[in-house]
Amino acid sequence: MGFRVFGVAIGAPRATEADSALQAPCDNLRPIEDLTDVHAAADLFRVI
């Protein structure tokens, strides 16, 4: 259908494992531990 699904796992490092429920529907799943980390936030916006 021409769309992509991006996911953000906040504070849940296991959510990005291969067998997680979020991994299956997402084309790109990014983990982030600290929303105040400017480098992590920049990485999120770079891929969108």
C-alpha distances in whole Angstrom, upper triangle without the diagonal:
4,6,9,12,15,18,22,25,28,31,29,30,29,26,24,26,24,25,24,22,20,19,17,14,14,14,17,19,23,26,28,32,33,32,35,34,33,32,30,28,28,26,24,23,23,20,18
4,7,10,14,17,20,23,26,30,29,29,28,25,23,25,24,25,24,22,20,19,17,14,14,12,15,18,21,24,27,30,32,30,33,32,31,29,27,26,25,23,21,20,20,17,15
4,7,10,13,17,20,23,26,25,25,25,22,21,23,21,22,21,19,17,16,15,12,11,10,12,15,18,21,23,27,28,26,29,29,27,26,24,23,22,20,18,17,18,14,12
4,7,10,13,16,20,23,22,22,22,18,17,19,18,20,18,17,14,13,12,9,8,6,8,11,14,17,20,23,25,23,26,25,25,23,21,20,19,17,15,15,15,12,10
4,7,10,13,16,19,18,19,19,15,14,17,16,17,15,14,10,10,10,7,5,5,7,8,11,14,17,20,22,20,24,23,23,22,19,18,18,16,13,14,15,12,10
4,7,10,13,16,16,16,17,13,12,15,15,17,15,14,10,10,11,9,6,6,5,6,8,11,13,17,18,17,20,19,19,18,15,14,15,13,10,11,12,9,8
4,7,10,13,12,13,13,10,9,13,14,15,12,11,7,8,10,9,6,8,6,4,6,8,11,14,16,15,18,18,18,17,14,13,15,13,10,12,14,11,11
4,6,9,9,10,12,9,9,13,15,16,13,13,9,10,13,12,9,11,9,6,5,6,7,10,12,11,15,14,15,15,11,11,13,11,8,11,13,12,11
4,6,6,7,9,6,7,11,13,14,11,11,8,10,13,13,11,13,11,7,6,5,6,8,11,11,15,15,16,16,12,12,15,13,11,14,16,15,15
4,6,8,10,9,10,14,17,17,14,14,12,14,17,17,15,17,14,11,9,6,5,6,8,8,12,12,14,15,11,11,15,14,12,15,17,16,17
4,6,9,9,11,13,17,17,14,15,14,15,19,19,17,19,17,13,11,7,6,5,7,9,12,13,16,16,12,13,17,16,14,18,20,19,20
4,6,6,8,10,14,14,11,12,11,12,16,17,15,18,15,12,10,7,8,7,11,13,16,16,18,18,14,16,19,17,16,19,21,20,20
4,5,6,8,12,13,10,13,11,12,16,17,15,17,15,11,9,6,8,8,12,14,17,16,18,17,14,16,18,16,15,19,20,19,20
4,5,5,9,9,7,10,10,10,14,16,15,17,15,12,11,9,11,11,15,17,20,20,22,21,17,19,22,19,18,22,23,21,22
4,6,8,9,5,7,6,7,11,12,11,14,12,9,9,8,11,12,15,17,20,19,21,20,17,18,20,18,16,20,21,19,19
4,6,8,6,9,7,6,10,12,10,12,10,7,7,7,10,12,16,17,20,19,21,19,15,17,19,16,15,18,19,16,18
4,6,6,9,9,7,10,13,12,14,12,10,11,10,14,15,19,20,23,22,24,22,19,20,22,19,18,22,22,19,21
4,6,9,9,6,8,12,11,12,12,11,13,13,17,18,22,23,27,25,27,24,21,23,24,21,20,23,23,20,22
4,7,9,7,8,11,12,14,15,13,15,15,18,20,23,25,28,27,29,27,23,25,27,23,22,25,26,23,24
4,5,5,7,10,11,13,13,11,13,12,16,17,21,22,25,25,26,25,21,22,25,22,20,23,24,21,22
4,6,6,8,9,13,13,11,14,14,17,19,22,22,26,26,27,26,22,23,25,22,20,23,24,21,21
4,6,6,6,10,10,8,10,11,14,16,19,19,23,23,24,23,19,19,21,19,16,19,20,17,17
4,6,5,8,8,7,10,11,15,17,20,21,24,23,24,23,19,20,21,18,16,19,20,16,17
4,6,8,10,10,13,15,18,21,24,24,28,27,28,26,23,23,24,21,19,21,22,18,19
4,7,9,9,13,15,18,21,24,23,27,26,27,25,22,22,23,20,18,20,20,17,16
4,5,6,10,12,15,19,21,20,24,23,23,22,19,18,19,17,14,16,17,13,13
4,7,10,13,16,20,22,21,25,23,23,21,18,18,19,16,14,15,15,11,11
4,7,10,13,17,19,18,21,20,20,18,15,15,15,12,10,12,12,9,10
4,7,10,13,16,16,19,18,18,16,13,14,15,12,10,13,13,10,11
4,7,10,12,12,15,14,15,13,9,10,12,9,7,11,12,10,11
4,7,10,11,14,12,14,13,9,10,13,10,9,13,14,13,14
4,6,7,10,9,11,10,7,8,11,10,9,12,14,14,15
4,7,9,8,12,11,8,10,13,13,12,16,17,17,19
4,5,6,9,10,8,9,12,12,12,15,17,18,19
4,5,8,10,7,7,10,11,10,12,15,16,17
4,6,9,8,8,11,13,12,14,16,18,19
4,6,5,6,9,10,11,13,14,16,18
4,6,5,6,9,10,11,12,15,16
4,5,5,6,9,10,10,13,15
4,5,5,7,9,10,11,13
4,5,5,7,9,11,11
4,5,5,6,9,10
4,6,5,7,9
4,6,6,7
4,6,5
4,6
4
